């Protein structure tokens, strides 16, 4: 994620970036975010400096987590290493864990409830 289009241009063309129309004021908009934020930005990104991600993280006032893998580049597949995205996502959003154990359903679940009227089949 980048702070703004103009800020990203400034990284490459310096002062000429002031001639660029701002269409994505992400840093300013981040102040309005109220949902939980998981921000993943690789430190080896040569397209968008990871400092942009850090500043967006700092601008957010909601519950948040920043993940900055050292070797992750701009187009690195997030699934190549579970530590890049999968594990932080499972930990941050407290999603239900998966299990390979057999599910045991208690017998009472299969009993007919006395208040439920069932139509005869046939």
ABEGO torsion letter per residue (X at the ends): XBABAAAAAAAAAEAAAAABBBABBAAAAAAABABBBBBBBBAABAABBAAAAAAAAAABABBBBBBBBAABBAABBAAABAAAAAAAAAAAAGBBBBBABBBBBBAAAABBBAABBBBBBX
